[in-house]
């Protein structure tokens, strides 16, 4: 199997890397941008649209570029490398549901504006079973309940909301300026933004057929988001590992560099093993998503579990191997650890995915090693 990027994918990677590395050239630059609302650079968002990143996974007839999960993974890794705070994955995830369930008119309107950088979406999905209930009156639908956390929920121009219906799960579009929507925003520990969004009889537009259960479509969209988050983690892990190994090779103790000490070298080697394992697992999940979408949910859970374990291992060890400087807000390695922690707890943490995978153990046959 060929894991190398083709010429177009390489050009995409180089374009996004050039844009983001220039825009976020230091931890201080990122800190200044995330200090004020909306928590990201509107100019960078516009430039991501100009290089085509925002329309990648969507059909050309809907205003996208007809790419796939591999191209999204390329952008996500570059975002992770510099901890870019733009709501790329949130918007792509929500727009993916519009692409899967929406009418031609909805797809053309929403996806076209997303690809142009004119629309920021947010996916309001947390606690789907009890949080929000959809009520029908004639042809009209209203939503009532609370979703929290909704990433970038205050800045979002359009909310894609999951809600409980008589059929099961429904997906709705909500204009956040509609009467009855109350958004309370706050900063997250990694410098991002989230919100508590309350709906009080809010008018909503269903995506697709509201009389059908959209649970499978939602699960697939979430799987795509989990895999993309995994690639963001891979990008962050690569940089955290590089920063740490460079520190070990330059910082001196007792007149020699830290990499002279065998115990520290062994710990760095363990970090490399974790980094390679998570990259392999996430890459595998991406290819499953591309070629066997019916297996995507399980593959995404496996990838998310590995991301959780590797992110915790590498983030904590990176700080430990830096010693006291690793604990300071001015030094970058702590910011990477904070972001890896946030990724772990987005769309299900490691414990949740471990429990999900464990529940399927009896679905598999027993392997007899002797034959």
C-alpha positions as CSV (number, residue, x, y, z in Angstrom):
1,X,0.0,0.0,0.0
2,X,1.3,3.4,-1.0
3,X,1.3,5.9,1.9
4,X,3.1,8.7,0.1
5,X,1.4,11.9,-1.0
6,X,0.9,12.6,-4.7
7,X,1.9,15.9,-6.2
8,X,-1.4,17.7,-5.6
9,X,-1.5,16.6,-2.0
10,X,2.0,17.7,-1.5
11,X,1.2,21.1,-3.0
12,X,-1.8,21.4,-0.6
13,X,0.4,20.5,2.4
14,X,3.1,23.0,1.4
15,X,0.5,25.8,0.9
16,X,-1.2,25.2,4.2
17,X,2.1,24.8,6.0
18,X,3.4,28.0,4.5
19,X,0.3,29.9,5.5
20,X,0.0,28.6,9.1
21,X,3.7,28.7,9.9
22,X,3.8,32.3,8.9
23,X,0.6,33.3,10.7
24,X,1.6,31.4,13.9
25,X,5.3,31.7,14.0
26,X,5.6,31.5,17.8
27,X,3.7,30.7,20.9
28,X,3.5,34.4,21.7
29,X,1.8,35.1,18.4
30,X,-0.8,32.4,19.1
31,X,-1.3,33.7,22.6
32,X,-2.0,37.2,21.4
33,X,-4.6,36.0,18.8
34,X,-6.4,33.8,21.2
35,X,-6.4,36.4,24.0
36,X,-9.3,38.3,22.4
37,X,-12.6,37.1,20.8
38,X,-13.4,35.3,18.6
39,X,-10.2,33.4,19.6
40,X,-8.8,33.0,16.1
41,X,-7.7,35.1,13.2
42,X,-10.5,36.0,10.7
43,X,-7.7,36.8,8.2
44,X,-6.2,33.3,8.5
45,X,-9.7,31.9,8.1
46,X,-10.1,33.9,4.8
47,X,-6.7,32.7,3.6
48,X,-7.6,29.0,4.3
49,X,-10.5,29.5,2.0
50,X,-8.3,31.0,-0.6
51,X,-6.0,28.0,-0.7
52,X,-9.1,25.7,-1.0
53,X,-8.8,24.1,2.5
54,X,-12.4,24.8,3.5
55,X,-14.1,23.2,0.6
56,X,-11.9,20.1,0.3
57,X,-14.2,17.2,1.2
58,X,-17.4,18.4,-0.5
59,X,-18.7,17.7,-4.0
60,X,-17.9,20.1,-6.8
61,X,-21.6,20.5,-7.6
62,X,-22.2,21.8,-4.1
63,X,-19.4,24.3,-4.2
64,X,-16.5,22.1,-2.9
65,X,-13.5,20.6,-4.5
66,X,-14.3,16.9,-4.5
67,X,-11.4,15.7,-2.3
68,X,-11.6,13.3,0.6
69,X,-10.5,12.4,4.1
70,X,-6.8,12.2,3.1
71,X,-6.8,15.8,2.1
72,X,-8.6,16.9,5.2
73,X,-6.0,14.9,7.3
74,X,-3.2,16.9,5.6
75,X,-4.8,20.2,6.7
76,X,-5.5,18.9,10.1
77,X,-1.9,17.8,10.7
78,X,-0.7,21.3,9.7
79,X,-3.2,22.9,12.1
80,X,-1.8,20.6,14.9
81,X,1.8,21.5,14.2
82,X,1.3,25.2,15.0
83,X,-1.8,24.8,17.2
84,X,-3.8,27.0,14.9
85,X,-7.1,27.9,16.7
86,X,-9.3,28.4,13.6
87,X,-12.6,26.4,13.8
88,X,-11.6,24.2,10.8
89,X,-12.6,20.8,12.0
90,X,-15.8,22.1,13.7
91,X,-16.9,23.7,10.5
92,X,-15.9,20.7,8.3
93,X,-17.7,18.3,10.6
94,X,-20.9,20.3,10.6
95,X,-20.9,21.0,6.9
96,X,-20.4,17.3,6.3
97,X,-23.8,16.6,7.8
98,X,-25.3,19.2,5.5
99,X,-23.6,17.4,2.6
100,X,-24.9,14.0,3.7
101,X,-28.5,15.0,4.7
102,X,-29.3,18.4,3.2
103,X,-31.4,19.2,0.1
104,X,-29.7,20.4,-3.0
105,X,-30.6,23.9,-2.1
106,X,-29.3,23.6,1.4
107,X,-26.0,22.0,0.2
108,X,-25.5,24.7,-2.4
109,X,-26.2,27.5,0.0
110,X,-24.3,26.3,3.1
111,X,-21.3,24.5,1.5
112,X,-20.7,27.1,-1.1
113,X,-20.4,29.8,1.6
114,X,-18.2,27.5,3.8
115,X,-15.8,27.0,0.9
116,X,-15.6,30.7,0.4
117,X,-14.8,31.4,4.0
118,X,-18.0,33.3,4.5
119,X,-19.6,30.9,7.0
120,X,-18.4,29.5,10.3
121,X,-20.4,26.5,11.4
122,X,-20.6,24.9,14.8
123,X,-21.8,21.3,15.7
124,X,-24.1,21.3,18.7
125,X,-24.2,17.6,19.5
126,X,-23.2,16.9,23.1
127,X,-25.6,14.8,25.2
128,X,-27.9,14.1,22.3
129,X,-30.2,11.7,24.3
130,X,-31.5,14.3,26.7
131,X,-30.2,17.7,25.8
132,X,-32.5,19.0,23.1
133,X,-35.9,17.9,21.9
134,X,-37.4,18.8,18.5
135,X,-41.2,19.4,18.3
136,X,-43.2,19.5,15.1
137,X,-46.3,21.7,14.5
138,X,-47.5,21.4,11.0
139,X,-44.5,21.9,8.7
140,X,-42.7,23.9,11.4
141,X,-40.1,22.6,13.8
142,X,-38.9,24.1,17.1
143,X,-36.0,23.1,19.4
144,X,-35.9,23.3,23.2
145,X,-33.0,22.3,25.5
146,X,-29.3,23.0,26.1
147,X,-26.1,22.0,24.4
148,X,-22.8,22.3,26.1
149,X,-20.0,22.6,25.2
150,X,-20.5,23.9,21.7
151,X,-17.1,24.7,20.3
152,X,-16.9,28.2,18.8
153,X,-20.7,28.4,19.5
154,X,-20.7,32.2,20.0
155,X,-18.8,33.0,16.8
156,X,-20.7,30.5,14.6
157,X,-22.9,32.0,11.8
158,X,-25.0,28.8,11.7
159,X,-25.6,26.0,14.1
160,X,-26.0,22.3,13.1
161,X,-27.9,20.8,16.0
162,X,-28.8,17.2,16.8
163,X,-32.1,16.7,18.6
164,X,-34.4,14.0,19.8
165,X,-37.4,13.4,17.6
166,X,-40.2,10.7,17.6
167,X,-38.1,8.9,14.9
168,X,-34.9,8.9,16.9
169,X,-32.3,11.5,16.0
170,X,-32.9,14.5,13.9
171,X,-30.4,17.2,12.5
172,X,-31.5,20.8,12.2
173,X,-30.1,24.1,11.0
174,X,-30.5,27.0,13.4
175,X,-29.7,30.7,12.8
176,X,-28.1,31.7,16.2
177,X,-29.6,35.2,15.9
178,X,-33.1,33.6,16.0
179,X,-35.3,34.5,19.0
180,X,-35.0,32.0,21.8
181,X,-31.3,31.2,21.3
182,X,-29.0,32.2,24.2
183,X,-25.3,31.7,23.8
184,X,-22.9,32.0,26.8
185,X,-19.3,31.8,25.7
186,X,-16.1,31.1,27.6
187,X,-12.4,30.3,27.0
188,X,-11.2,26.7,27.2
189,X,-7.9,25.7,28.8
190,X,-6.2,25.3,25.5
191,X,-7.0,28.9,24.4
192,X,-10.0,27.9,22.3
193,X,-13.6,29.0,22.6
194,X,-16.8,27.1,23.6
195,X,-20.3,28.0,24.6
196,X,-23.4,27.0,26.5
197,X,-26.2,27.2,23.9
198,X,-29.8,27.2,25.2
199,X,-32.8,26.8,22.9
200,X,-36.2,27.9,24.0
201,X,-38.8,27.1,21.4
202,X,-36.4,28.1,18.6
203,X,-37.5,27.8,15.0
204,X,-35.3,25.3,13.2
205,X,-34.9,23.9,9.7
206,X,-34.6,20.1,9.4
207,X,-31.8,18.6,7.3
208,X,-33.2,15.8,5.2
209,X,-36.3,13.9,6.2
210,X,-37.1,14.6,9.8
211,X,-39.4,11.5,10.0
212,X,-36.3,9.3,9.5
213,X,-33.7,8.4,12.1
214,X,-30.4,10.2,11.3
215,X,-28.4,8.4,13.9
216,X,-26.2,6.5,11.4
217,X,-25.4,9.7,9.5
218,X,-24.5,11.5,12.7
219,X,-22.3,8.6,13.8
220,X,-20.4,8.7,10.4
221,X,-20.0,12.5,10.6
222,X,-18.6,12.2,14.2
223,X,-16.2,9.4,13.0
224,X,-14.9,11.8,10.3
225,X,-14.4,14.4,13.0
226,X,-12.6,12.0,15.3
227,X,-10.2,10.9,12.6
228,X,-9.5,14.5,11.6
229,X,-8.8,15.3,15.3
230,X,-6.5,12.4,15.4
231,X,-4.4,13.9,12.6
232,X,-4.4,17.2,14.4
233,X,-3.0,15.3,17.4
234,X,-0.4,13.7,15.2
235,X,0.8,17.1,14.0
236,X,1.0,18.4,17.6
237,X,2.8,15.2,18.8
238,X,5.4,15.5,16.1
239,X,6.3,19.0,17.2
240,X,6.2,18.2,20.9
241,X,8.5,15.3,20.3
242,X,10.9,17.4,18.2
243,X,11.0,20.2,20.8
244,X,11.8,17.7,23.5
245,X,14.5,15.8,21.7
246,X,16.2,19.1,20.7
247,X,16.1,20.2,24.3
248,X,17.7,17.0,25.4
249,X,20.5,17.5,22.9
250,X,21.3,21.1,23.9
251,X,20.5,21.5,27.6
252,X,23.5,20.7,29.8
253,X,23.7,19.2,33.2
254,X,27.0,18.4,35.0
255,X,28.8,19.7,31.9
256,X,27.2,17.3,29.4
257,X,24.0,17.4,27.4
258,X,21.0,15.6,28.7
259,X,20.9,13.1,25.9
260,X,24.1,11.7,27.4
261,X,22.1,10.1,30.2
262,X,20.9,6.7,29.1
263,X,17.7,6.8,31.2
264,X,16.5,10.0,29.4
265,X,17.4,8.6,26.0
266,X,15.3,5.5,26.7
267,X,12.3,7.7,27.7
268,X,12.7,9.7,24.5
269,X,12.8,6.4,22.5
270,X,9.5,5.4,24.2
271,X,8.0,8.7,23.1
272,X,9.1,8.0,19.5
273,X,7.4,4.6,19.6
274,X,4.1,6.2,20.9
275,X,4.3,8.8,18.1
276,X,4.8,6.2,15.4
277,X,2.0,4.0,16.7
278,X,-0.5,6.8,16.8
279,X,0.4,8.0,13.3
280,X,0.0,4.5,11.9
281,X,-3.4,3.9,13.7
282,X,-4.8,7.3,12.6
283,X,-3.5,6.8,9.0
284,X,-5.2,3.4,8.9
285,X,-8.5,4.9,10.2
286,X,-8.3,7.5,7.4
287,X,-7.9,4.9,4.7
288,X,-10.9,2.9,6.3
289,X,-12.9,6.1,6.2
290,X,-12.0,6.6,2.5
291,X,-12.4,3.0,1.3
292,X,-14.7,1.2,3.8
293,X,-17.0,3.8,5.4
294,X,-19.2,1.1,6.8
295,X,-16.3,0.3,9.2
296,X,-15.5,4.0,9.9
297,X,-17.1,4.2,13.4
298,X,-15.1,1.3,14.8
299,X,-11.9,2.5,13.1
300,X,-12.4,6.0,14.5
301,X,-12.8,4.7,18.0
302,X,-9.6,2.7,17.7
303,X,-7.8,5.7,16.5
304,X,-9.3,8.0,19.2
305,X,-8.2,5.6,21.9
306,X,-4.7,5.5,20.6
307,X,-4.7,9.3,20.3
308,X,-5.8,9.5,24.0
309,X,-3.0,7.2,25.2
310,X,-0.2,8.7,23.1
311,X,-1.3,12.3,23.7
312,X,-1.2,11.8,27.5
313,X,2.1,9.9,27.4
314,X,3.9,12.3,25.1
315,X,2.5,15.5,26.5
316,X,3.2,14.6,30.1
317,X,6.7,13.2,29.4
318,X,7.6,16.2,27.3
319,X,6.9,18.5,30.2
320,X,8.8,16.2,32.6
321,X,11.9,15.9,30.3
322,X,12.0,19.7,30.1
323,X,12.0,20.1,33.9
324,X,10.9,23.4,35.4
325,X,10.8,25.3,32.1
326,X,8.2,22.9,30.8
327,X,5.7,24.1,33.4
328,X,5.9,27.8,32.4
329,X,3.2,29.4,30.3
330,X,5.8,31.1,28.2
331,X,7.3,27.8,26.9
332,X,5.5,26.1,24.0
333,X,5.6,22.4,25.2
334,X,2.9,23.0,27.8
335,X,0.6,24.5,25.1
336,X,0.9,21.4,23.0
337,X,0.1,19.2,26.0
338,X,-3.0,21.4,26.8
339,X,-4.2,21.0,23.2
340,X,-3.6,17.2,23.2
341,X,-5.6,17.0,26.4
342,X,-8.5,19.0,24.8
343,X,-8.4,16.7,21.7
344,X,-8.6,13.7,24.0
345,X,-11.9,15.0,25.5
346,X,-13.5,16.1,22.3
347,X,-15.9,13.7,20.6
348,X,-15.4,11.1,23.3
349,X,-12.3,10.6,25.5
350,X,-10.1,7.5,25.7
351,X,-12.2,5.9,28.4
352,X,-15.4,6.2,26.4
353,X,-13.9,4.7,23.3
354,X,-12.2,1.9,25.3
355,X,-15.6,1.0,26.8
356,X,-17.2,1.1,23.3
357,X,-14.6,-1.2,21.8
358,X,-14.7,-3.5,24.9
359,X,-18.4,-4.0,24.4
360,X,-17.8,-5.5,21.0
361,X,-15.2,-8.1,22.1
362,X,-17.7,-10.9,22.0
363,X,-18.6,-10.1,18.4
364,X,-15.2,-11.6,17.3
365,X,-14.2,-15.1,17.2
366,X,-11.4,-16.6,19.4
367,X,-8.0,-17.0,17.7
368,X,-6.3,-20.3,18.4
369,X,-2.5,-19.5,18.4
370,X,-1.6,-23.2,18.0
371,X,-4.1,-23.9,15.2
